[in-house]
Amino acid sequence: MSLLLNEKEVLDAIKDSAGIISTIAKRLQCSWNSAKTYTSKWESTSQAYSDENERVLDMAESALLENIKKKEMDAIKFYLTKKGRVRGYGDQLSITGNVSITGGLKKLLESIPEEDISRIFPQQINEKNRLPGGTVILDAGTRKIKTKKQN
């Protein structure tokens, strides 16, 4: 098969692939990277790939629910840990409040030049999180950087 694949060939390869790129590549007789590219080349192939992944997720959820109906404790615990968080189930630890950084760590953070911060965290630095005077904000929850430069 040539590397010039058409839309129908890619759609056929995606069908019943479970969204596994290696399976799609084998069916198309191309590399993994080419198969990945082809899955998003056309709107129809992108949607088919997404649908295939959702189909497998639905299948996994259905199997999980069948195991819950059979009262299998591991399935019950897994479900409560993941979907029951709003009711207090799960292993997630939530900490709220403020942290005050003082001493040597504070001085170290304040001494980092903004250009180094921008280089280390390029996606987090933008005009929205920049304060007057060039100060940049860091919040652990939002992954924004907060340093305060002393004048």
Secondary structure as the mmCIF struct_conf table of DSSP 4:
data_model
#
loop_
_struct_conf.conf_type_id
_struct_conf.id
_struct_conf.beg_label_comp_id
_struct_conf.beg_label_asym_id
_struct_conf.beg_label_seq_id
_struct_conf.end_label_comp_id
_struct_conf.end_label_asym_id
_struct_conf.end_label_seq_id
BEND BEND1 LEU A 3 LEU A 3
HELX_RH_AL_P HELX_RH_AL_P1 GLU A 7 ILE A 14
TURN_TY1_P TURN_TY1_P1 LYS A 15 ASP A 16
BEND BEND2 SER A 17 SER A 17
TURN_TY1_P TURN_TY1_P2 ALA A 18 GLY A 19
HELX_RH_AL_P HELX_RH_AL_P2 ILE A 21 LEU A 28
TURN_TY1_P TURN_TY1_P3 GLN A 29 GLN A 29
BEND BEND3 CYS A 30 CYS A 30
HELX_RH_AL_P HELX_RH_AL_P3 TRP A 32 THR A 39
TURN_TY1_P TURN_TY1_P4 SER A 40 LYS A 41
BEND BEND4 TRP A 42 TRP A 42
HELX_RH_AL_P HELX_RH_AL_P4 GLU A 43 LYS A 69
TURN_TY1_P TURN_TY1_P5 LYS A 70 LYS A 71
HELX_RH_AL_P HELX_RH_AL_P5 MET A 73 LYS A 83
HELX_RH_3T_P HELX_RH_3T_P1 ARG A 85 ARG A 87
TURN_TY1_P TURN_TY1_P6 GLY A 88 GLY A 88
BEND BEND5 GLY A 90 ASP A 91
BEND BEND6 GLY A 97 GLY A 97
HELX_RH_AL_P HELX_RH_AL_P6 GLY A 103 SER A 111
BEND BEND7 ILE A 112 ILE A 112
HELX_RH_AL_P HELX_RH_AL_P7 GLU A 114 ILE A 120
BEND BEND8 PHE A 121 PHE A 121
TURN_TY1_P TURN_TY1_P7 PRO A 122 GLN A 124
BEND BEND9 ASN A 126 ASN A 126
HELX_RH_3T_P HELX_RH_3T_P2 GLU A 127 ASN A 129
STRN STRN1 ARG A 130 ARG A 130
HELX_LH_PP_P HELX_LH_PP_P1 LEU A 131 LEU A 131
HELX_RH_3T_P HELX_RH_3T_P3 PRO A 132 GLY A 134
STRN STRN2 VAL A 136 ASP A 139
TURN_TY1_P TURN_TY1_P8 ALA A 140 ARG A 143
STRN STRN3 LYS A 144 THR A 147
#
